[in-house]
Amino acid sequence: MPSPKLRSSPGPGRRIPRSLHPIAWWIWALGLATAVTHTTDPVLLVLVLGVLAFVVAGRRSDAPWARAFKYYLYLAFTVVVIRVVFRSVFGGVPAGEGMIVLFRLPHLPLPSWSAGVQLGGPVTLEGTVSAVYDGLRLGTLLCCLGAANTLANPKRALRVLPGALYELGVAVVVSLSVAPQLIESVQRVRRARKLRGGAQGGFHVLRSVAIPVLEDALERSIRLAAAMDSRGYGRTGDASPVARRVTGACMVTGMVGLCVGAYGLLDGSALGALAVPAFILGSILCGAGLVLGGRQVRRSQYRPDPWRGPEWIVSASGLVPAVVLLAGIGFSSVSLHPSTDPLVWPSLPVVPALAILVAAVAGIAAPPPLRSHRAPDHAGMVGPRQVAKVAGAEPLPVGAPE
Amino acid sequence: MFEHASVTYAAAETPVLRDVSLRIEEGELALVVGRTGVGKSTLLGTINGLVPHFSGGTLSGRVVVNGRATQDYRPRELADVVGVVGQDPLAGFVTDTVEEELAYAMEQLAVPPDLMRKRVEETLDLLGIAELRSRSLVELSGGQQQRVAIGSVLTAQPRVLVLDEPTSALDPTAAEEVLAAITRLVHDLGVTVVLAEHRLERVIQYADRVVEVRRDGTVSSGPPAAMLAVTAVAPPVVELGRLVGWSPLPMSVRDARRLVGPIRETIAPQPVPPPRRSTPRTPGASVLKARKIVVRYGATVAVRDVDLELVGGQVVALMGRNGSGKSSLLWALQGSGERQGGSVDVGGVDPRSLSAPKARHLVGLVPQTPADLLYLDTVGQECAQADEESDRGSADSARNLLDRLAPDIDSGTHPRDLSEGQRLSLVLAVQLAAAPSILLLDEPTRGLDYRAKRTLIDIIDVLASEGRSIVISTHDVEFVATAADRVVVMADGDIVADGSTATVVGASPAYAPQVAKILAPLAFLTLDQVERALAGAAS
């Protein structure tokens, strides 16, 4: 039920900046990620990267984590490079007939028991291209997750966790806040080390940096834990030990069920018949565990993120490519995996491409982000034209924006 | 509140707190005083049960807060009664923005969302931080962070607020802000506040009760005027009162101003004695010339075209707000810190052009957290390592230096077990082993009590009389008045004042020491000067 709120957005074409519900961003990103896992077509993958970049550029806040997207891009690039290098060095497949050999690395003969692995030898264009495709798919997948991390405040996302998982969430929050402090104290101690001179190298230096840093980290964690404790963190109310144990059992078995089920569903070949029941049973057990556990923690939430129209549109726009590519609607699934042997020019399957472009709607449908202490003119990043488009559009069938 | 409470930590033979019986009434501001390491923090920790539930150790006797004994309630169950704010606010922050941090405690207490919203707004106004609401906590200044930390426990509406040295890291102005917020809570809301503080001159005037923790772990309490007549630590205004025998003792500059008339007349004809008792030092030759120093971190300029000349045998105090570029300047002078422009000349050499082990022979720096330099298991090993690192020719060994700075430190002690003052001495000895002619100290007075500061002043005196040039960055005006010959004030990366201590510090409202405020317009800065002038007038 998409709420009509969005359409009644303020007249002059400026929407009130707010942060979108983190779960909506995660659904959107995971939807794209699912689509990515089903194709090796470089054109589609680059299209996904473009959509990610468009949305991230328009809708990220100015918080520290929001500047991370470019690092995910570097990471994706590194993945491609590593993939290609490994494929070239540990090629595995000897050059077949008709393959184009780019160059030859010195070949190192290995004993016969290492069949399937070979060091060096000819590097073929086909092999390299296939490695690039694979690497690009993995890299794009990473970028999807990176985009979610960039767009949604990780701490707010964790707050959405059900009550029973709350403690887990807080553990993550603590490590999130201690990690940057750790880096800072390493820098501080290394700077201080210089003051003492005497950098002989090796173990000595490691020790001289590690000990003060670890002492510092330990002290900080203890102080943080003390502060959290004295501010009421973990007030358990009146849960009996039995109830706690039942919750734990439900969660663990449920998780196992979920894992088995998910593996079966995604793999397809293994435990085919078992997959669906295991998945369903797992979900039920996990749900029960969460409900039981949630009862034990009494707490409330300050300014919970609302789930309104934009949230529906964003998550739906992310799910469109996932559904289209999974179900194979309107195209042959062969076109998602361009052949590398023989090498053919990758085609652009029209329907999947359009489906991926639908995800870019998120970049317009999401409200402009809060940018805390800069000039308010960022609200103007959404031009009147774009807003008019969204305001007039039905939630889904917006084709390609632009 | 306390009934025969004693605290013993596992490894110690003697209790930290011994048979404490103490009652803090509702709505009081109780000031906990005592020398460093006597157990002030332990006393504060017992109030919400962090001691012993969190810290370990055993508590005998009872501590009762608002009818709840801490034996039966864990700290988290007392969160709605006691709010605790620590020394370093950043270490206790759980979330990232001001608003979320204020709401955190309420979320834990399951306060309904609409009430939460209202309380957050009220608290923002109460502490004057409304304009910071969506700011990230790490970007705030020290004083703002401390006020947010206070606000974050206030939203749970505790009856008691426990503050452990809330102003120790703050510059005088920021400390005023925080203290103003605290007194407002006491007066307007009737919150009971228990506060530990080293620099009594800042808070004594607001206190309703003084609780003194003594060396042997016993505790006594009473009204401020009566207690301060006998306590081991006292602010300058009280020391002055003790010196001239006022009764009741003045607690604030205002009290003292009203009593000081006759004294001022007595000493007015006397020449103002030199600030220090030791032989007046003759400033030597210039040892360091810095020209147009620029330090920037990304887009922020920390130090802006600063020129500075240091002279042998002179003690320079570097003052200024938090974040005004003091530390950056010190690090740039030493040569191991960032420096984007300008030149430093120490005897014809730029320390930055040298390797780190060589640079420290020219300029030594003791960083803000001296413990960063220490990593070995015993004091003896640290000293030996320091000697090895400084491949000294004529210089003294670190162990000898340490004995001169702080006698009676056992070589087998672990550096972590030393007191703040002793640890500072050890790091000083380590740095002095390289025999630098220039010594820079970044906020050495943090966490030192009056006696430890006096020891530090004596050490600095000796070092300066050996012809070294010393720069100390600090917020402590009383320390500056006694220790420094020259004061340099920085603001926003620039040097805004540079001159003798009397001219710079005496005239400034924020930086004037208490004695100067009391005796204005006479140019007295320290109690010592008054004492000598009185002696001169009597003879």
Boltz contact constraints between the chains, C-beta under 6 A:
constraints:
  - contact:
      token1: [A, 189]
      token2: [B, 372]
      max_distance: 6.0
  - contact:
      token1: [A, 192]
      token2: [B, 367]
      max_distance: 6.0
  - contact:
      token1: [A, 192]
      token2: [B, 372]
      max_distance: 6.0
  - contact:
      token1: [A, 192]
      token2: [B, 373]
      max_distance: 6.0
  - contact:
      token1: [A, 194]
      token2: [B, 336]
      max_distance: 6.0
  - contact:
      token1: [A, 194]
      token2: [B, 356]
      max_distance: 6.0
  - contact:
      token1: [A, 195]
      token2: [B, 365]
      max_distance: 6.0
  - contact:
      token1: [A, 196]
      token2: [B, 373]
      max_distance: 6.0
  - contact:
      token1: [A, 196]
      token2: [B, 389]
      max_distance: 6.0
  - contact:
      token1: [A, 197]
      token2: [B, 356]
      max_distance: 6.0
  - contact:
      token1: [A, 197]
      token2: [B, 357]
      max_distance: 6.0
  - contact:
      token1: [A, 197]
      token2: [B, 360]
      max_distance: 6.0
  - contact:
      token1: [A, 197]
      token2: [B, 389]
      max_distance: 6.0
  - contact:
      token1: [A, 198]
      token2: [B, 357]
      max_distance: 6.0
  - contact:
      token1: [A, 198]
      token2: [B, 389]
      max_distance: 6.0
  - contact:
      token1: [A, 208]
      token2: [B, 375]
      max_distance: 6.0
  - contact:
      token1: [A, 211]
      token2: [B, 375]
      max_distance: 6.0
  - contact:
      token1: [A, 212]
      token2: [B, 372]
      max_distance: 6.0
  - contact:
      token1: [A, 212]
      token2: [B, 375]
      max_distance: 6.0
  - contact:
      token1: [A, 220]
      token2: [B, 91]
      max_distance: 6.0
  - contact:
      token1: [A, 223]
      token2: [B, 91]
      max_distance: 6.0
  - contact:
      token1: [A, 226]
      token2: [B, 50]
      max_distance: 6.0
  - contact:
      token1: [A, 226]
      token2: [B, 54]
      max_distance: 6.0
  - contact:
      token1: [A, 227]
      token2: [B, 92]
      max_distance: 6.0
  - contact:
      token1: [A, 228]
      token2: [B, 94]
      max_distance: 6.0
  - contact:
      token1: [A, 229]
      token2: [B, 75]
      max_distance: 6.0
  - contact:
      token1: [A, 229]
      token2: [B, 76]
      max_distance: 6.0
  - contact:
      token1: [A, 230]
      token2: [B, 48]
      max_distance: 6.0
  - contact:
      token1: [A, 230]
      token2: [B, 50]
      max_distance: 6.0
  - contact:
      token1: [A, 230]
      token2: [B, 75]
      max_distance: 6.0
  - contact:
      token1: [A, 230]
      token2: [B, 84]
      max_distance: 6.0
  - contact:
      token1: [A, 231]
      token2: [B, 79]
      max_distance: 6.0
  - contact:
      token1: [A, 231]
      token2: [B, 105]
      max_distance: 6.0
  - contact:
      token1: [A, 232]
      token2: [B, 76]
      max_distance: 6.0
  - contact:
      token1: [A, 232]
      token2: [B, 79]
      max_distance: 6.0
  - contact:
      token1: [A, 232]
      token2: [B, 105]
      max_distance: 6.0
  - contact:
      token1: [A, 232]
      token2: [B, 108]
      max_distance: 6.0
  - contact:
      token1: [A, 232]
      token2: [B, 109]
      max_distance: 6.0
  - contact:
      token1: [A, 233]
      token2: [B, 108]
      max_distance: 6.0
  - contact:
      token1: [A, 234]
      token2: [B, 76]
      max_distance: 6.0
  - contact:
      token1: [A, 235]
      token2: [B, 76]
      max_distance: 6.0
  - contact:
      token1: [A, 298]
      token2: [B, 110]
      max_distance: 6.0
  - contact:
      token1: [A, 299]
      token2: [B, 107]
      max_distance: 6.0
  - contact:
      token1: [A, 299]
      token2: [B, 108]
      max_distance: 6.0
  - contact:
      token1: [A, 299]
      token2: [B, 110]
      max_distance: 6.0
  - contact:
      token1: [A, 300]
      token2: [B, 107]
      max_distance: 6.0
  - contact:
      token1: [A, 300]
      token2: [B, 110]
      max_distance: 6.0
  - contact:
      token1: [A, 300]
      token2: [B, 111]
      max_distance: 6.0
  - contact:
      token1: [A, 300]
      token2: [B, 113]
      max_distance: 6.0
  - contact:
      token1: [A, 302]
      token2: [B, 103]
      max_distance: 6.0
  - contact:
      token1: [A, 302]
      token2: [B, 107]
      max_distance: 6.0
  - contact:
      token1: [A, 302]
      token2: [B, 116]
      max_distance: 6.0
  - contact:
      token1: [A, 372]
      token2: [B, 134]
      max_distance: 6.0
